[in-house]
Amino acid sequence: MIKLEQYRDIWLAEKIDEVIGFYPREFYPLDNFSSFKVEWNGYLYSSLEEAYQAASFIGSSEELVEKIKHSRSADEAQRIAYANRDKQRKDWNEVKLSIMEELLRLKIEQNPYVKKKLLQTKDYIIVEDSPKDSFWGWGPNRDGENNLGKLWMKLREELIKNE
């Protein structure tokens, strides 16, 4: 059993045998805001979040791509993107899952510690236990899609098969 020190709520602590949460704690390296650099399309981003938010404007607003590249944090990159959703590329909803998967793969390949932490999750369910995001995480009611957790589990399974 993995012993984690901190949980956002008691319910998660009671599910320790089933769930690995990574909304910042021991498995924070799995979070898109964690400070693990990702080189993508010839640019070194300070975090996966910055690369992901920049991707949402490729082909529609190079000015916003550059603004995100030069943001000071993942949070700032996200705020820029959210404030300009109307300028996102038209196919964003169709491609965002595949882009996230590509970026996660790069994060693993380029950051051995992230790979190590992912493999330490063993066969546990991985959940992006954000209290806000029901698409990438499970949201405030724990009934969200958890797409980020699903992608991490898919990549973990591939790593285990290839090890």
C-alpha positions as CSV (number, residue, x, y, z in Angstrom):
1,M,0.0,0.0,0.0
2,I,1.2,3.5,-0.8
3,K,1.0,5.9,2.2
4,L,0.2,9.4,1.2
5,E,0.4,12.2,3.7
6,Q,-2.1,14.7,2.5
7,Y,-5.6,14.6,0.9
8,R,-8.0,17.3,-0.1
9,D,-10.8,15.5,1.8
10,I,-11.5,12.5,4.1
11,W,-13.3,10.5,1.4
12,L,-10.0,10.3,-0.6
13,A,-8.1,9.2,2.4
14,E,-10.5,6.4,3.0
15,K,-10.1,5.2,-0.6
16,I,-6.3,4.9,-0.4
17,D,-6.4,1.3,-1.5
18,E,-8.1,2.3,-4.8
19,V,-7.2,5.8,-5.7
20,I,-4.0,7.8,-6.4
21,G,-4.8,11.5,-6.4
22,F,-2.4,13.9,-7.8
23,Y,-3.9,17.3,-7.2
24,P,-0.9,18.5,-5.4
25,R,0.7,15.9,-3.2
26,E,3.2,13.1,-3.5
27,F,2.1,12.4,-7.1
28,Y,2.2,16.1,-8.0
29,P,4.6,15.4,-10.9
30,L,1.6,14.0,-12.8
31,D,-0.1,17.4,-12.5
32,N,0.1,19.6,-15.6
33,F,1.1,22.6,-13.5
34,S,4.1,20.8,-12.0
35,S,7.4,22.3,-13.0
36,F,8.7,19.7,-15.3
37,K,9.8,21.2,-18.6
38,V,8.5,19.8,-21.9
39,E,10.1,20.4,-25.2
40,W,7.4,20.4,-27.9
41,N,7.5,21.7,-31.5
42,G,11.0,23.1,-31.0
43,Y,10.2,25.1,-27.9
44,L,11.0,24.3,-24.3
45,Y,8.0,25.0,-22.1
46,S,8.3,25.4,-18.3
47,S,5.3,23.0,-17.8
48,L,3.0,20.8,-19.7
49,E,0.2,23.2,-19.0
50,E,1.9,26.0,-20.9
51,A,2.5,23.7,-23.9
52,Y,-1.1,22.5,-23.8
53,Q,-2.6,26.1,-23.6
54,A,-0.3,27.3,-26.4
55,A,-1.5,24.3,-28.5
56,S,-5.0,25.6,-28.3
57,F,-4.1,28.6,-30.4
58,I,-1.7,27.1,-33.0
59,G,-3.1,28.0,-36.4
60,S,-5.6,30.5,-35.0
61,S,-3.6,33.1,-33.1
62,E,0.2,33.0,-33.2
63,E,0.2,36.1,-31.0
64,L,-1.5,34.2,-28.2
65,V,0.9,31.2,-28.7
66,E,3.8,33.6,-28.2
67,K,2.2,35.3,-25.2
68,I,1.7,31.9,-23.5
69,K,5.2,30.8,-24.4
70,H,6.5,33.9,-22.5
71,S,4.1,33.6,-19.6
72,R,5.6,33.4,-16.1
73,S,3.7,30.3,-14.9
74,A,1.3,27.6,-15.8
75,D,-1.4,29.5,-14.0
76,E,-0.7,32.6,-16.1
77,A,-0.7,30.6,-19.3
78,Q,-4.1,29.1,-18.3
79,R,-5.6,32.5,-17.5
80,I,-4.4,33.8,-20.9
81,A,-6.0,30.9,-22.7
82,Y,-9.3,31.1,-20.7
83,A,-9.6,34.8,-21.4
84,N,-9.2,34.1,-25.1
85,R,-11.3,30.9,-25.6
86,D,-13.1,32.6,-28.5
87,K,-9.8,32.7,-30.4
88,Q,-8.9,29.0,-30.0
89,R,-8.4,26.9,-33.0
90,K,-11.7,25.6,-34.5
91,D,-10.8,21.9,-34.1
92,W,-9.7,22.2,-30.5
93,N,-12.4,20.0,-29.0
94,E,-11.6,17.3,-31.6
95,V,-7.8,17.3,-31.0
96,K,-7.3,18.3,-27.4
97,L,-7.2,14.7,-26.1
98,S,-4.7,13.6,-28.7
99,I,-2.5,16.6,-28.0
100,M,-2.7,16.0,-24.3
101,E,-1.6,12.4,-24.8
102,E,1.3,13.5,-27.0
103,L,2.4,16.1,-24.3
104,L,2.1,13.5,-21.5
105,R,4.3,11.1,-23.5
106,L,6.9,13.8,-24.0
107,K,6.8,14.7,-20.3
108,I,7.5,11.0,-19.4
109,E,10.3,10.7,-22.0
110,Q,12.0,13.9,-21.1
111,N,11.6,13.7,-17.3
112,P,12.7,10.3,-15.8
113,Y,11.4,11.3,-12.4
114,V,7.9,11.7,-13.8
115,K,8.2,8.2,-15.3
116,K,9.3,6.9,-11.9
117,K,6.4,8.4,-10.1
118,L,3.9,7.1,-12.7
119,L,5.2,3.6,-12.4
120,Q,5.0,3.9,-8.6
121,T,1.2,4.2,-9.0
122,K,1.3,0.4,-9.8
123,D,-2.3,-0.6,-10.8
124,Y,-4.1,2.0,-8.8
125,I,-6.8,4.1,-10.4
126,I,-5.3,7.5,-11.2
127,V,-7.5,10.5,-10.7
128,E,-7.0,14.1,-11.4
129,D,-8.9,15.0,-8.3
130,S,-9.5,18.7,-9.2
131,P,-12.4,20.2,-7.3
132,K,-13.1,22.3,-10.4
133,D,-12.5,20.4,-13.6
134,S,-15.0,17.7,-14.7
135,F,-13.5,17.0,-18.1
136,W,-9.8,16.4,-17.2
137,G,-10.6,15.5,-13.6
138,W,-13.5,14.2,-11.6
139,G,-14.7,17.7,-10.6
140,P,-16.6,18.8,-7.4
141,N,-18.9,15.8,-7.3
142,R,-16.4,13.1,-8.2
143,D,-18.5,12.2,-11.2
144,G,-16.4,13.9,-13.9
145,E,-14.8,12.2,-17.0
146,N,-11.3,12.1,-15.5
147,N,-9.7,12.1,-19.0
148,L,-6.3,13.1,-17.6
149,G,-6.3,10.2,-15.2
150,K,-7.4,7.8,-18.0
151,L,-4.5,9.0,-20.2
152,W,-2.0,8.5,-17.4
153,M,-3.3,5.0,-16.8
154,K,-3.1,4.2,-20.5
155,L,0.5,5.4,-20.7
156,R,1.4,3.6,-17.5
157,E,0.1,0.4,-19.0
158,E,2.2,0.9,-22.1
159,L,5.3,1.5,-20.0
160,I,4.7,-1.6,-17.9
161,K,4.2,-3.7,-21.1
162,N,7.5,-2.3,-22.6
163,E,9.6,-2.7,-19.5
